[in-house]
Amino acid sequence: MFTGSLVALVTPMDSKGAVDRASLKKLIDYHVASGTAAIVSVGTTGESATLAHDEHIDVVLQTVELADGRIPVVAGTGANATSEAISLTQRFSNTGVAGCLTVTPYYNKPTQEGLYQHFKAIAESSELPQILYNVPSRTGCDMLPETIARLANIKNIVAVKEATGNLSRVSQIQVLLDNKDFVLLSGDDASCADFMQLGGKGVISVTANVAAAEMAELCRLAAAGNFAEARRLNQRLMPLHQDLFIEANPIPVKWACKVLGLITDDTVRLPMTPLSDTARPVVERALKSVGLL
């Protein structure tokens, strides 16, 4: 279940900022129909930073309920306090959640030993499969290949979302791994095809929010060894990979979801603000260029 195209799902909200259950169901149905491998609920793209603790839990549980066994759901459980990450992780035991995605602690910049002890403590607190998440551009903290390889030896740490965009990391991690079943997932849509050619098994994707079938097909082609076709498809999707980040994620992708009728409103919570008037035509052109509009 932790291979192929996993979507980093947006959290749809109404005009007042409350979670929009009807739009959430529509999104889930769309991903089931499109062949998405799994949903990651309330990660960075799901606005974990601005959801209250109880809301965070509720959105994940609603996603599991609405998915109704049709598609695996991975819960975002990251926090920069180890105790909070453990609390979130334990809350999802026996709920139907397939695993947890836990980002490196943000802002407090732990050492590599601190990162190892943080993720070790989380993994030992739960039997749920754990996916590490390394995204230095958002957290100010880079988990090095040596630390990832150490953590891969812990039984229920099964994968990493590597979002540096540095393709040399794939080989660096693989060389160090004793656990050959450990899964490497791209966290960078633009380099996903090349990441998989180097040995990665899939992507946790922002682009898949609006191009779910295309990202599923890209991953299928790459997994089958058809890298030339995978790269061609990736090149066609490149305007989305780039322009969905013209402003901070998830501002552009939420606007795109609304334009495509996947959600009712593109509301984001402060300090995020709606997509600017100058950025809207750029995202619209990207959607048109790949045939989504």
PLY file of the C-alpha trace (Angstrom):
ply
format ascii 1.0
element vertex 293
property float x
property float y
property float z
element edge 292
property int vertex1
property int vertex2
end_header
0.00 0.00 0.00
3.00 2.33 0.40
3.97 2.21 -3.28
2.66 4.04 -6.32
0.92 7.41 -6.20
-0.17 8.42 -2.71
-1.96 11.76 -2.58
-1.10 14.39 0.01
-4.76 15.30 0.32
-6.00 18.86 0.85
-8.41 19.40 3.73
-11.50 21.03 2.19
-13.09 23.84 4.20
-16.21 25.94 3.78
-16.17 29.73 3.54
-16.09 30.00 7.35
-13.11 27.67 7.70
-14.98 24.61 8.96
-14.10 21.21 7.50
-16.35 20.46 4.51
-17.40 16.80 4.80
-19.29 16.73 1.48
-16.21 17.94 -0.41
-14.03 15.50 1.50
-16.20 12.62 0.31
-16.06 13.93 -3.25
-12.26 14.02 -3.10
-12.05 10.49 -1.72
-14.42 9.16 -4.40
-12.29 10.89 -7.05
-9.12 9.21 -5.82
-10.72 5.79 -5.58
-11.95 6.12 -9.16
-8.58 7.43 -10.39
-6.41 4.63 -9.06
-4.60 6.53 -6.33
-2.74 4.02 -4.15
-3.45 5.68 -0.78
-4.55 8.93 0.83
-2.30 10.83 3.23
-4.67 12.75 5.49
-3.65 15.93 7.33
-0.07 16.19 6.24
1.45 19.53 5.27
-0.88 19.84 2.27
-3.79 19.01 4.58
-2.96 22.09 6.70
-1.86 20.18 9.78
-0.20 23.34 11.06
-3.50 25.22 11.43
-5.88 22.45 12.48
-6.54 22.13 16.20
-5.52 18.81 17.76
-9.10 17.51 17.95
-9.86 18.70 14.41
-6.74 16.96 13.13
-7.92 13.67 14.60
-11.48 14.20 13.39
-10.44 14.86 9.77
-8.36 11.67 9.66
-11.17 9.61 11.19
-13.72 11.13 8.79
-11.41 10.24 5.90
-11.18 6.63 7.10
-14.95 6.50 7.51
-15.68 7.94 4.06
-13.03 5.81 2.38
-14.88 2.78 3.79
-12.09 0.35 3.03
-11.86 1.33 -0.63
-8.45 2.99 -0.33
-5.84 2.97 2.48
-5.56 6.09 4.62
-2.26 7.23 6.13
-2.51 9.70 9.02
-0.22 12.67 9.31
1.10 12.59 12.87
4.03 14.99 12.85
4.84 17.42 15.63
7.97 19.14 16.88
7.36 17.82 20.39
7.97 14.08 20.59
5.25 13.66 23.21
2.67 15.27 20.91
3.69 13.11 17.95
3.37 10.03 20.16
-0.06 11.14 21.35
-1.31 11.62 17.78
0.17 8.31 16.66
-1.38 6.36 19.52
-4.76 7.98 18.91
-4.99 6.24 15.54
-4.42 2.71 16.83
-7.30 0.37 15.94
-9.09 3.04 13.86
-8.53 1.60 10.41
-5.60 3.88 9.66
-3.02 2.02 7.54
0.01 3.86 8.87
1.41 7.21 9.94
3.48 9.86 8.18
5.62 11.81 10.61
7.58 14.87 9.58
10.93 15.83 11.08
10.51 18.21 14.03
10.25 21.76 12.74
11.73 24.96 14.17
13.72 23.43 17.05
16.43 21.94 14.74
17.41 18.72 16.58
20.71 16.94 16.02
20.82 13.71 14.01
20.84 11.79 17.31
17.81 13.80 18.41
16.03 12.85 15.19
16.89 9.19 15.71
15.61 9.20 19.29
12.46 11.15 18.28
11.37 8.69 15.59
12.47 5.66 17.62
10.26 6.77 20.52
7.28 7.29 18.20
7.72 3.90 16.53
8.05 2.10 19.85
4.84 3.70 21.10
2.66 2.07 18.44
2.37 -0.98 16.22
1.25 1.13 13.26
3.63 1.25 10.26
5.60 4.51 10.24
6.69 6.60 7.26
9.45 9.11 7.94
9.11 12.50 6.25
12.12 14.64 5.41
11.36 18.11 4.01
14.08 20.57 5.06
12.60 23.43 3.01
9.58 23.46 5.35
11.12 22.40 8.65
14.66 23.81 8.73
15.80 20.30 9.61
17.47 17.75 7.31
17.45 14.06 8.25
20.62 12.64 6.71
20.83 9.27 4.89
22.79 7.72 7.77
19.99 8.55 10.21
17.32 7.23 7.85
19.27 3.98 7.48
19.54 3.61 11.27
15.82 4.15 11.66
15.02 1.66 8.88
16.23 -1.11 11.20
13.31 -0.43 13.56
10.62 -2.98 12.76
7.63 -0.73 12.07
9.52 2.12 10.36
8.82 0.99 6.82
9.39 3.94 4.47
10.61 7.50 4.01
9.13 10.41 2.08
12.30 12.11 0.85
11.36 15.62 -0.25
14.71 17.33 -0.69
14.50 17.00 -4.48
18.12 15.82 -4.35
18.17 12.64 -6.43
21.58 11.60 -5.11
19.84 10.92 -1.79
18.16 7.84 -3.29
21.44 6.06 -3.91
22.99 7.36 -0.70
20.15 5.87 1.37
20.06 2.60 -0.56
23.78 1.96 -0.08
23.37 2.30 3.68
20.24 0.17 4.08
20.38 -3.22 5.79
16.60 -3.51 5.45
16.07 -4.10 1.74
12.27 -3.97 2.13
12.44 -0.35 3.27
10.47 1.84 0.81
11.73 5.12 -0.63
8.99 7.54 -1.70
9.55 10.83 -3.48
8.18 13.97 -1.90
8.96 16.03 -4.99
6.55 15.61 -7.91
8.87 17.14 -10.50
11.62 14.54 -9.96
9.34 11.59 -9.19
9.99 9.68 -12.44
13.77 9.93 -12.04
13.47 9.08 -8.34
11.68 5.85 -9.24
14.22 4.97 -11.94
16.89 5.16 -9.25
15.00 2.70 -7.05
12.16 4.63 -5.44
8.76 2.98 -5.22
6.40 5.91 -5.63
5.49 9.42 -4.56
3.45 11.26 -1.97
2.07 13.82 -4.36
0.57 17.30 -4.34
-0.09 17.16 -8.10
-2.24 14.06 -7.59
-4.87 16.26 -5.93
-5.85 17.48 -9.41
-4.22 14.93 -11.75
-4.82 11.72 -9.83
-5.15 9.33 -12.78
-2.10 10.82 -14.47
0.10 10.46 -11.38
-1.15 6.89 -10.85
-0.26 6.09 -14.46
3.17 7.71 -14.15
3.95 5.53 -11.16
2.59 2.43 -12.91
4.81 3.07 -15.94
7.89 3.65 -13.78
7.22 0.55 -11.65
6.97 -1.50 -14.86
10.35 -0.19 -16.02
8.87 1.94 -18.81
10.86 5.00 -17.80
10.80 6.71 -21.21
6.99 6.87 -21.14
6.99 7.81 -17.46
9.32 10.73 -18.17
7.20 11.88 -21.11
4.12 11.91 -18.93
6.05 13.66 -16.18
7.17 16.32 -18.64
3.55 16.91 -19.67
2.65 17.38 -16.00
5.63 19.68 -15.31
3.59 22.93 -15.44
1.48 21.58 -12.57
4.50 20.32 -10.63
5.96 23.82 -10.79
2.99 26.18 -10.71
1.14 24.44 -7.88
3.95 25.93 -5.78
3.79 29.47 -7.16
2.60 30.39 -3.67
2.95 28.38 -0.49
1.40 24.91 -0.60
-1.57 24.24 -0.33
-2.81 27.66 -1.51
-2.53 27.01 -5.28
-3.66 23.38 -5.23
-6.75 24.22 -3.19
-7.67 26.89 -5.72
-7.11 24.38 -8.53
-9.33 21.81 -6.79
-12.10 24.40 -6.58
-11.75 25.38 -10.26
-12.02 21.70 -11.23
-15.13 21.25 -9.07
-13.48 18.80 -6.68
-14.18 21.00 -3.66
-16.72 23.76 -3.06
-14.42 26.42 -1.63
-10.68 27.14 -1.64
-10.63 28.56 1.90
-7.31 28.31 3.73
-6.68 29.31 7.32
-4.55 32.23 8.39
-1.68 32.83 8.18
-2.31 31.32 4.73
-4.31 33.57 2.41
-6.24 32.77 -0.80
-4.39 32.52 -4.12
-3.53 35.99 -5.35
-5.10 37.53 -8.45
-1.72 37.55 -10.20
-1.11 33.84 -9.53
-4.54 32.60 -10.62
-3.93 32.89 -14.39
-0.64 31.00 -13.97
-2.29 28.05 -12.25
-5.17 28.15 -14.72
-2.73 27.95 -17.65
-1.05 24.96 -16.01
-4.38 23.16 -15.66
-5.21 23.89 -19.31
-1.78 22.81 -20.54
-2.29 19.28 -19.20
-5.87 19.06 -20.42
-7.64 19.34 -17.08
-9.55 22.47 -18.13
0 1
1 2
2 3
3 4
4 5
5 6
6 7
7 8
8 9
9 10
10 11
11 12
12 13
13 14
14 15
15 16
16 17
17 18
18 19
19 20
20 21
21 22
22 23
23 24
24 25
25 26
26 27
27 28
28 29
29 30
30 31
31 32
32 33
33 34
34 35
35 36
36 37
37 38
38 39
39 40
40 41
41 42
42 43
43 44
44 45
45 46
46 47
47 48
48 49
49 50
50 51
51 52
52 53
53 54
54 55
55 56
56 57
57 58
58 59
59 60
60 61
61 62
62 63
63 64
64 65
65 66
66 67
67 68
68 69
69 70
70 71
71 72
72 73
73 74
74 75
75 76
76 77
77 78
78 79
79 80
80 81
81 82
82 83
83 84
84 85
85 86
86 87
87 88
88 89
89 90
90 91
91 92
92 93
93 94
94 95
95 96
96 97
97 98
98 99
99 100
100 101
101 102
102 103
103 104
104 105
105 106
106 107
107 108
108 109
109 110
110 111
111 112
112 113
113 114
114 115
115 116
116 117
117 118
118 119
119 120
120 121
121 122
122 123
123 124
124 125
125 126
126 127
127 128
128 129
129 130
130 131
131 132
132 133
133 134
134 135
135 136
136 137
137 138
138 139
139 140
140 141
141 142
142 143
143 144
144 145
145 146
146 147
147 148
148 149
149 150
150 151
151 152
152 153
153 154
154 155
155 156
156 157
157 158
158 159
159 160
160 161
161 162
162 163
163 164
164 165
165 166
166 167
167 168
168 169
169 170
170 171
171 172
172 173
173 174
174 175
175 176
176 177
177 178
178 179
179 180
180 181
181 182
182 183
183 184
184 185
185 186
186 187
187 188
188 189
189 190
190 191
191 192
192 193
193 194
194 195
195 196
196 197
197 198
198 199
199 200
200 201
201 202
202 203
203 204
204 205
205 206
206 207
207 208
208 209
209 210
210 211
211 212
212 213
213 214
214 215
215 216
216 217
217 218
218 219
219 220
220 221
221 222
222 223
223 224
224 225
225 226
226 227
227 228
228 229
229 230
230 231
231 232
232 233
233 234
234 235
235 236
236 237
237 238
238 239
239 240
240 241
241 242
242 243
243 244
244 245
245 246
246 247
247 248
248 249
249 250
250 251
251 252
252 253
253 254
254 255
255 256
256 257
257 258
258 259
259 260
260 261
261 262
262 263
263 264
264 265
265 266
266 267
267 268
268 269
269 270
270 271
271 272
272 273
273 274
274 275
275 276
276 277
277 278
278 279
279 280
280 281
281 282
282 283
283 284
284 285
285 286
286 287
287 288
288 289
289 290
290 291
291 292
